[in-house]
Amino acid sequence: MAILGRKVTAVRSEIFDHTFPFGHSCKIFSTVHPASIAREPANEPGLDKDLQAFKRLIEGEEQTDPVEHDYRFIDTTEKLSKLTEELLQFKLFSIDCEWAYQGERAKLRSIQLCWAPGKAAMIAMRGTECEEVLPPKAVKEHVTRILKRKGVELIGHSLRADERHFRKEFGFSLM
């Protein structure tokens, strides 16, 4: 949900076309996790509605109202610097991290940040084989500058799971 930049209730049952920077495209479908119904029974009717919309999608029915979006793949220090300067004007971010495990050690592969509806970036630290994409020191400097400011608030996907590794990598807490 973080990459979509809106609350789940605002985007449920919507389908978005997305083309990744490396040329692949897909449809993104937004819903709640079925297990959330155990915690929030009020989500059940919404999930039913979402499943009906998903059925229409796979049966080939057209969807309306595409969401305008600006998704960025940050893989150079120049792009990272430009993103940092832009994000300093915002105080609310959705965040998600992806990790690669080498033995017992987790290595941060990417950080996804969303700062406004349809505005998101993936900061690529490491590739699929854990090879360095961006220098960890540069990422730490820029991410710290963006997130460790007074008044910044975070909405996270699996934030508790990311917290322990993030703190080791960057030296500050997401919580």
C-alpha positions in Angstrom: 0.0 0.0 0.0 2.9 2.4 0.6 3.7 2.8 -3.0 0.1 3.9 -3.7 0.3 6.7 -1.2 -3.3 6.7 0.1 -5.1 4.9 2.9 -6.3 1.4 2.1 -10.0 2.5 2.3 -9.4 5.1 -0.3 -7.9 2.8 -2.9 -9.5 -0.6 -2.3 -10.8 -2.3 -5.4 -8.9 0.1 -7.7 -6.7 -1.3 -10.4 -3.6 0.6 -11.5 -1.4 0.1 -14.6 2.2 0.5 -13.7 5.4 0.3 -15.9 8.6 -0.3 -14.0 11.8 1.6 -14.9 13.3 -1.5 -16.5 10.4 -1.9 -18.9 8.1 -4.5 -17.4 4.5 -3.6 -16.7 1.7 -4.9 -14.5 -1.6 -4.2 -13.0 -1.6 -3.4 -9.3 -4.7 -4.4 -7.3 -5.2 -3.0 -3.8 -7.0 -4.8 -1.0 -6.6 -5.8 2.7 -4.9 -8.9 3.8 -7.6 -11.6 4.5 -6.2 -12.2 7.9 -7.0 -8.6 8.9 -10.7 -9.7 9.1 -9.8 -11.6 12.3 -8.6 -8.3 13.9 -11.2 -6.1 12.1 -14.4 -7.9 11.3 -15.7 -4.7 9.7 -13.2 -5.3 6.8 -15.1 -8.4 5.6 -17.7 -6.6 3.3 -14.9 -4.6 1.8 -12.8 -7.7 1.1 -15.9 -9.3 -0.6 -16.2 -6.2 -2.8 -12.5 -6.3 -3.6 -12.7 -10.0 -4.6 -15.5 -9.2 -7.0 -13.5 -6.3 -8.5 -10.5 -8.7 -8.9 -12.8 -11.2 -10.6 -13.8 -8.5 -13.1 -10.1 -7.8 -13.7 -9.1 -11.3 -14.5 -12.2 -11.7 -16.7 -10.9 -8.8 -18.8 -13.4 -6.1 -17.9 -12.0 -2.6 -18.3 -11.4 -0.5 -15.2 -12.0 3.3 -15.0 -10.3 6.2 -13.4 -6.6 5.4 -13.6 -4.5 7.0 -10.9 -1.9 9.5 -12.1 1.4 8.4 -10.7 5.1 9.3 -10.5 7.1 6.3 -9.4 10.9 6.6 -9.4 13.7 4.1 -9.4 16.6 5.7 -7.5 19.9 4.0 -8.6 22.4 6.9 -8.8 23.7 9.4 -6.2 22.5 12.2 -8.5 18.9 10.9 -8.4 19.2 10.3 -4.7 20.3 13.9 -4.1 17.5 15.3 -6.2 14.9 13.1 -4.4 16.3 14.2 -1.0 16.0 17.9 -1.8 12.4 17.3 -3.0 11.4 15.3 0.1 12.6 17.8 2.6 9.4 19.7 2.1 7.3 16.7 3.3 6.8 15.4 6.8 4.6 12.3 6.3 5.9 9.2 4.6 4.9 5.6 3.9 7.9 3.4 4.1 8.7 -0.2 3.4 12.1 -1.9 3.2 13.2 -5.1 1.4 16.0 -7.2 2.8 18.3 -9.9 1.5 19.6 -12.5 3.8 23.2 -13.8 3.6 23.4 -16.4 6.3 22.3 -14.8 9.6 22.9 -11.3 8.4 20.2 -9.2 6.8 21.3 -6.7 4.2 19.0 -3.8 3.1 18.2 -4.1 -0.6 15.8 -1.2 -1.0 13.7 1.4 0.7 10.4 2.5 -0.7 9.1 5.9 0.2 5.8 7.5 -0.6 5.1 11.1 0.2 1.9 12.0 -1.6 -0.9 10.2 -3.5 0.7 8.5 -6.5 4.2 9.8 -5.6 6.8 7.1 -4.6 10.4 6.2 -5.0 12.4 3.0 -4.6 15.9 3.7 -3.4 18.0 0.7 -4.6 20.9 -0.1 -2.3 21.7 -3.6 -3.5 20.8 -5.7 -6.5 19.4 -9.2 -6.7 22.7 -10.8 -5.7 23.4 -8.2 -3.0 25.8 -6.3 -5.2 26.0 -2.6 -4.3 23.9 -0.3 -6.4 24.2 2.8 -4.3 27.0 3.4 -1.7 25.6 2.6 1.7 27.2 5.7 3.2 25.4 7.9 0.7 22.1 6.2 1.3 22.5 6.5 5.1 23.3 10.2 4.8 20.3 11.0 2.5 17.7 8.8 4.3 18.8 10.2 7.7 18.4 13.7 6.3 14.9 12.9 5.0 13.5 10.9 7.9 15.3 12.1 11.0 13.8 15.5 11.2 11.5 17.0 13.8 7.9 16.3 13.0 8.4 13.5 10.5 5.8 10.8 10.7 6.0 7.3 9.2 3.4 4.9 8.1 5.0 1.5 7.5 4.4 -1.9 6.0 5.8 -4.5 8.4 7.5 -1.6 10.3 8.3 -3.7 13.3 10.0 -6.3 11.2 12.1 -3.6 9.4 12.9 -1.8 12.6 15.6 -4.0 14.0 17.6 -4.2 10.8 17.0 -0.6 9.9 18.3 0.6 13.2 21.5 -1.5 12.7 22.0 -0.2 9.2 21.1 3.5 9.8 21.6 4.0 13.5 18.2 5.4 14.3 14.7 4.1 15.0 11.7 4.1 12.6 9.3 3.9 15.5 
